[in-house]
Amino acid sequence: MVNKKYPFYIKLACVLVSIISLGYLAILGRTILAPFIFAFLCSMVLLPLSNFLERKCKIPRAFSSFLSLITLVVCIVLIGYAIGSQMTNLSEDWPAFKDQVIYSSRHLQEWISNTFHVTNQAQIEYLTDAASKSINTGTTILSHTLLSLSSLLLFLMFTFLFTFFILLHRRLLLRFIVSLFPEQHSVTVYAIVNQVEYIVKRYILGLLLQMIIVSTLTFIAFSIIGVKYALLLSLITGVFNVIPYIGIITAALLAMLITFATASTGHLFFVLLAYIVIHAIDGNYIMPKIVGSKVQINTLIALVGLVLGEMLWGIMGMFLSLPVIAIFKVIFDRVDELKPWGMLIGEDDIDKHNKSAVQQVQEDEQRLEDE
């Protein structure tokens, strides 16, 4: 059978049509695909625990999968309880936040009046009009909030169920993947699946370790500065830091807002300085050494992935975009026809490419001598 070589424009058209079709299917299947992908990532993290309970402790697979899932649920509940208790304490400072906003707004009005010659009455009329519009849209905002909460509960329920069944039927899923390819490629497929499992597990565990380190550094810095809700802000920073660039900026703005309500204005400078230092440590040491040691994604693809993830699945898509891109890179790097896409996703390591090219030339010369 002769393999046909199609022109570049035909290949490009097929790639574009495939990408558009996959994006459309992702939008349609958001309710199922988003929790399934999240459950797949969770099952990769829980797989060592499930294997340990099944092989070392001689526990049946169904019960070991259930215990692994319970471990995940307990960890999520503990983190939620810590954040919820801090949020309850934060609500007690709402009067202080209100007084701080009123005090600052008065100074802001005086500055606007002296600088732009806008009277206080005109400013009050503008604020009153904006407030009335906000009240008119309050019902819509409340309904969207309730809908988001119900969607979150549904998402968690599907995620827990999918995680349990992926752990329970992992051998069946592996045999299904292998059976999709010709038998002569079974060894290669097994090797790719094992490599994907290993690297994805290391990548997710690296992200979790990064969250812990960033949260710890933030808690230490805020405790030294004297920020009131150091634990809450450190947990939020660690979780948001999973989203590159956007997450740390959002966490910094939220921390500065809470600091503005509960401390003096001078603390804002130190909070901003702490975030700059922590982000520098994270970007130059934690992320490359811990998370990026196995799978490295360049900044351009990371930003494109974040935008596409938000367009497809909102905030959850932003959280899932980088792990999904990491999975694709692992697969692309091990399939000859897809290696250029893996190179596009990865970092631009010139020394590594030059070294590979030299080695390739040496291997070709050695092969010609042998022939």
C-alpha positions as CSV (number, residue, x, y, z in Angstrom):
1,M,0.0,0.0,0.0
2,V,1.5,3.3,-1.1
3,N,1.3,6.2,1.4
4,K,0.1,9.4,-0.3
5,K,1.8,12.7,0.5
6,Y,-0.8,15.5,0.6
7,P,0.0,19.1,-0.1
8,F,0.6,21.4,2.9
9,Y,-2.6,23.4,2.4
10,I,-4.7,20.2,2.6
11,K,-3.0,19.2,5.8
12,L,-3.5,22.6,7.2
13,A,-7.2,22.6,6.3
14,C,-7.6,19.2,8.0
15,V,-5.8,20.5,11.1
16,L,-8.0,23.6,11.3
17,V,-11.2,21.7,10.8
18,S,-10.2,19.2,13.5
19,I,-9.4,21.9,16.0
20,I,-12.7,23.7,15.3
21,S,-14.6,20.5,15.6
22,L,-12.9,19.5,18.8
23,G,-13.6,23.0,20.3
24,Y,-17.3,22.8,19.3
25,L,-17.6,19.4,20.9
26,A,-15.8,20.6,24.0
27,I,-18.4,23.4,24.4
28,L,-21.3,21.0,23.9
29,G,-19.9,18.4,26.3
30,R,-18.8,20.8,29.0
31,T,-21.0,19.3,31.7
32,I,-19.4,15.9,31.2
33,L,-15.9,16.6,29.9
34,A,-14.8,19.2,32.5
35,P,-15.5,17.0,35.5
36,F,-14.1,13.9,33.6
37,I,-10.8,15.6,32.9
38,F,-10.6,16.9,36.4
39,A,-11.4,13.4,37.7
40,F,-8.7,11.9,35.4
41,L,-6.1,14.3,37.0
42,C,-7.3,13.4,40.5
43,S,-7.1,9.7,39.7
44,M,-3.5,10.1,38.5
45,V,-2.7,11.6,41.9
46,L,-4.6,9.0,43.8
47,L,-3.3,6.0,41.8
48,P,-0.2,5.3,43.9
49,L,-2.4,5.3,47.1
50,S,-4.9,3.0,45.4
51,N,-2.2,0.6,44.2
52,F,-0.6,0.6,47.7
53,L,-3.9,-0.3,49.4
54,E,-4.6,-3.0,46.7
55,R,-1.2,-4.7,46.5
56,K,0.4,-4.1,49.9
57,C,-2.7,-4.1,52.2
58,K,-4.5,-6.7,50.1
59,I,-7.7,-4.6,49.9
60,P,-10.1,-5.2,47.1
61,R,-9.9,-2.8,44.2
62,A,-13.4,-1.3,44.8
63,F,-12.7,-0.6,48.4
64,S,-9.2,0.7,47.8
65,S,-10.6,3.1,45.1
66,F,-13.3,4.2,47.6
67,L,-10.7,4.9,50.3
68,S,-8.6,6.9,47.9
69,L,-11.6,8.9,47.0
70,I,-12.5,9.5,50.6
71,T,-8.9,10.8,51.2
72,L,-9.4,13.3,48.4
73,V,-12.8,14.4,49.8
74,V,-11.3,14.9,53.3
75,C,-8.5,17.0,51.9
76,I,-11.0,19.2,50.0
77,V,-13.3,19.5,53.0
78,L,-10.4,20.5,55.3
79,I,-9.2,23.2,52.8
80,G,-12.8,24.4,52.4
81,Y,-13.3,24.5,56.2
82,A,-10.1,26.6,56.6
83,I,-11.1,29.1,54.0
84,G,-14.7,29.2,55.2
85,S,-13.7,29.8,58.8
86,Q,-11.5,32.7,57.7
87,M,-14.3,34.1,55.6
88,T,-16.6,34.1,58.6
89,N,-14.0,36.0,60.6
90,L,-13.6,38.4,57.7
91,S,-17.3,39.2,57.7
92,E,-16.9,40.6,61.2
93,D,-14.7,43.3,59.8
94,W,-17.3,44.5,57.3
95,P,-18.1,47.6,59.4
96,A,-14.5,48.5,59.5
97,F,-14.2,48.0,55.8
98,K,-17.3,50.2,55.3
99,D,-15.8,53.0,57.4
100,Q,-12.5,52.8,55.6
101,V,-14.2,53.0,52.2
102,I,-16.2,56.1,53.4
103,Y,-13.1,57.8,54.8
104,S,-11.1,57.1,51.6
105,S,-14.0,58.2,49.3
106,R,-14.2,61.5,51.0
107,H,-10.5,62.2,50.4
108,L,-10.9,61.0,46.8
109,Q,-13.8,63.4,46.3
110,E,-11.7,66.3,47.6
111,W,-8.8,65.3,45.3
112,I,-11.1,65.0,42.3
113,S,-12.8,68.4,43.1
114,N,-9.4,70.2,43.5
115,T,-7.8,68.5,40.5
116,F,-10.6,68.2,37.9
117,H,-12.9,70.9,39.3
118,V,-15.8,68.5,39.6
119,T,-18.1,69.5,42.4
120,N,-19.0,67.0,45.2
121,Q,-22.7,67.3,44.2
122,A,-21.9,66.1,40.6
123,Q,-19.9,63.2,41.9
124,I,-22.7,62.2,44.3
125,E,-25.2,62.3,41.5
126,Y,-23.0,60.1,39.3
127,L,-22.5,57.6,42.2
128,T,-26.3,57.6,42.9
129,D,-27.1,56.8,39.3
130,A,-24.5,54.0,39.2
131,A,-25.9,52.6,42.5
132,S,-29.5,52.6,41.1
133,K,-28.3,50.7,38.0
134,S,-26.6,48.2,40.2
135,I,-29.7,47.7,42.3
136,N,-31.7,47.0,39.1
137,T,-29.3,44.3,38.1
138,G,-29.1,42.8,41.6
139,T,-31.7,40.2,40.9
140,T,-29.8,39.0,37.8
141,I,-26.5,38.8,39.7
142,L,-28.1,36.9,42.5
143,S,-29.7,34.4,40.2
144,H,-26.3,33.9,38.4
145,T,-24.6,33.4,41.8
146,L,-27.1,30.7,42.8
147,L,-26.8,29.0,39.4
148,S,-23.0,29.0,39.8
149,L,-23.3,27.4,43.2
150,S,-25.5,24.7,41.9
151,S,-23.2,24.1,39.0
152,L,-20.3,23.8,41.4
153,L,-22.1,21.2,43.4
154,L,-23.0,19.3,40.3
155,F,-19.4,19.5,39.1
156,L,-18.0,18.1,42.3
157,M,-20.5,15.3,42.4
158,F,-19.6,14.2,38.8
159,T,-15.9,14.6,39.6
160,F,-16.1,12.3,42.6
161,L,-18.1,9.7,40.7
162,F,-15.7,9.8,37.7
163,T,-12.7,9.6,39.9
164,F,-14.0,6.5,41.7
165,F,-14.9,4.7,38.5
166,I,-11.7,5.6,36.7
167,L,-9.7,4.1,39.6
168,L,-12.0,1.1,39.7
169,H,-11.9,0.3,35.9
170,R,-8.4,1.6,35.1
171,R,-7.2,-1.8,33.8
172,L,-10.3,-2.0,31.5
173,L,-9.6,1.6,30.2
174,L,-6.0,0.7,29.5
175,R,-6.9,-2.4,27.6
176,F,-9.4,-0.4,25.6
177,I,-6.7,2.2,24.6
178,V,-4.3,-0.5,23.6
179,S,-7.0,-2.3,21.5
180,L,-7.5,0.8,19.5
181,F,-4.2,0.3,17.7
182,P,-2.8,-2.6,15.7
183,E,-1.3,-5.5,17.7
184,Q,2.2,-4.9,16.5
185,H,2.2,-1.5,18.2
186,S,1.0,-2.8,21.6
187,V,4.4,-2.5,23.2
188,T,4.8,1.1,22.0
189,V,1.3,2.0,23.2
190,Y,1.9,0.5,26.6
191,A,5.2,2.5,26.8
192,I,3.5,5.7,25.9
193,V,0.6,5.2,28.3
194,N,3.0,4.4,31.2
195,Q,5.1,7.5,30.3
196,V,2.0,9.7,30.1
197,E,0.9,8.4,33.5
198,Y,4.3,9.0,35.1
199,I,4.8,12.5,33.7
200,V,1.2,13.6,34.3
201,K,1.4,12.3,37.9
202,R,4.7,14.1,38.5
203,Y,3.3,17.3,36.9
204,I,0.1,17.3,39.1
205,L,2.1,16.5,42.2
206,G,4.5,19.3,41.3
207,L,1.6,21.7,41.0
208,L,0.3,20.7,44.4
209,L,3.8,21.1,45.9
210,Q,4.1,24.5,44.3
211,M,0.7,25.5,45.8
212,I,2.0,24.4,49.3
213,I,5.3,26.2,49.0
214,V,3.7,29.4,47.6
215,S,1.0,29.3,50.3
216,T,3.7,28.8,53.0
217,L,5.9,31.7,51.7
218,T,2.8,34.0,51.5
219,F,1.7,33.0,55.1
220,I,5.2,33.7,56.5
221,A,5.5,37.1,54.6
222,F,2.0,38.2,55.7
223,S,2.7,37.1,59.3
224,I,5.8,39.3,59.4
225,I,4.0,42.2,57.8
226,G,1.1,41.9,60.2
227,V,-1.7,41.2,57.8
228,K,-4.8,40.1,59.7
229,Y,-6.0,37.3,57.5
230,A,-2.7,35.8,56.6
231,L,-3.9,32.2,56.4
232,L,-6.9,33.0,54.2
233,L,-4.9,35.1,51.8
234,S,-2.1,32.5,51.6
235,L,-4.5,29.7,50.8
236,I,-6.2,31.9,48.1
237,T,-2.7,32.8,46.7
238,G,-1.7,29.2,46.5
239,V,-4.8,28.1,44.7
240,F,-4.9,31.0,42.3
241,N,-1.2,30.7,41.5
242,V,-2.1,27.6,39.5
243,I,-3.3,30.0,36.8
244,P,-0.1,31.7,35.5
245,Y,0.2,35.5,35.6
246,I,-3.6,36.1,35.9
247,G,-3.9,34.1,39.2
248,I,-1.1,35.9,41.1
249,I,-2.4,39.3,40.0
250,T,-6.0,38.5,41.1
251,A,-4.7,37.2,44.4
252,A,-2.6,40.3,44.9
253,L,-5.5,42.6,44.2
254,L,-7.7,40.7,46.6
255,A,-5.1,40.7,49.3
256,M,-4.5,44.5,48.9
257,L,-8.3,45.0,49.1
258,I,-8.6,43.1,52.4
259,T,-5.5,44.7,53.8
260,F,-6.9,48.1,52.9
261,A,-10.0,47.2,55.0
262,T,-8.2,45.8,58.0
263,A,-4.9,47.6,58.3
264,S,-3.2,50.9,57.6
265,T,-2.4,52.2,54.1
266,G,1.3,51.6,54.6
267,H,0.7,47.9,54.8
268,L,-0.4,47.9,51.1
269,F,3.2,48.7,49.9
270,F,4.6,45.7,51.9
271,V,1.9,43.4,50.6
272,L,2.6,44.3,47.0
273,L,6.4,44.0,47.6
274,A,5.8,40.5,49.2
275,Y,3.8,39.4,46.1
276,I,6.6,40.6,43.7
277,V,9.3,38.8,45.7
278,I,7.2,35.5,45.9
279,H,6.3,35.6,42.3
280,A,10.0,36.1,41.4
281,I,11.0,33.1,43.5
282,D,8.1,31.0,42.1
283,G,8.9,32.0,38.5
284,N,12.7,31.5,38.7
285,Y,13.0,28.6,41.0
286,I,9.9,26.8,42.2
287,M,8.1,26.5,38.8
288,P,11.2,25.5,36.7
289,K,12.7,23.1,39.3
290,I,9.6,21.4,40.7
291,V,6.8,21.7,38.1
292,G,8.7,22.2,34.9
293,S,11.4,19.6,35.4
294,K,9.4,17.0,33.3
295,V,7.0,19.1,31.2
296,Q,7.8,22.7,30.2
297,I,5.3,24.9,28.4
298,N,6.4,28.1,26.9
299,T,4.7,31.4,27.9
300,L,2.9,32.0,24.5
301,I,1.2,28.6,24.5
302,A,0.3,29.0,28.2
303,L,-1.4,32.3,27.6
304,V,-3.2,31.0,24.5
305,G,-4.3,28.0,26.5
306,L,-5.6,30.2,29.3
307,V,-7.6,32.3,26.9
308,L,-9.1,29.3,25.1
309,G,-9.8,27.5,28.4
310,E,-11.7,30.6,29.6
311,M,-13.6,30.9,26.3
312,L,-14.6,27.2,26.4
313,W,-15.3,26.4,30.1
314,G,-14.8,29.7,32.0
315,I,-12.8,29.7,35.2
316,M,-12.7,25.9,35.3
317,G,-11.2,25.9,31.9
318,M,-8.4,28.2,33.0
319,F,-7.5,25.8,35.8
320,L,-7.6,22.7,33.5
321,S,-5.9,24.3,30.5
322,L,-2.3,23.8,31.5
323,P,-2.6,20.2,32.7
324,V,-4.4,19.3,29.5
325,I,-1.7,21.0,27.4
326,A,0.9,19.1,29.4
327,I,-0.8,15.8,28.5
328,F,-0.9,16.8,24.9
329,K,2.8,17.7,24.9
330,V,3.7,14.3,26.4
331,I,1.8,12.5,23.6
332,F,3.1,14.8,20.9
333,D,6.7,14.3,21.9
334,R,6.3,10.5,21.5
335,V,4.5,10.4,18.2
336,D,6.7,11.1,15.2
337,E,4.0,12.8,13.2
338,L,3.1,15.1,16.1
339,K,6.7,16.0,17.3
340,P,6.6,19.5,15.7
341,W,3.5,20.3,17.8
342,G,5.3,19.1,20.9
343,M,8.2,21.4,20.0
344,L,5.8,24.3,19.5
345,I,4.3,23.8,23.0
346,G,7.7,23.3,24.8
347,E,10.4,25.7,25.8
348,D,12.9,27.1,23.3
349,D,16.0,25.2,24.6
350,I,18.6,26.0,21.9
351,D,21.4,24.1,23.6
352,K,19.3,21.0,23.8
353,H,18.3,21.1,20.1
354,N,21.9,21.8,19.0
355,K,23.1,18.8,21.1
356,S,20.4,16.6,19.6
357,A,21.4,17.7,16.1
358,V,25.0,16.9,16.7
359,Q,24.2,13.5,18.1
360,Q,22.0,12.8,15.1
361,V,24.8,13.7,12.7
362,Q,27.2,11.4,14.6
363,E,24.7,8.6,14.5
364,D,24.2,9.0,10.7
365,E,28.0,9.0,10.1
366,Q,28.3,5.8,12.2
367,R,25.5,4.1,10.3
368,L,27.1,5.0,6.9
369,E,30.4,3.5,8.1
370,D,28.7,0.3,9.2
371,E,27.0,0.0,5.9
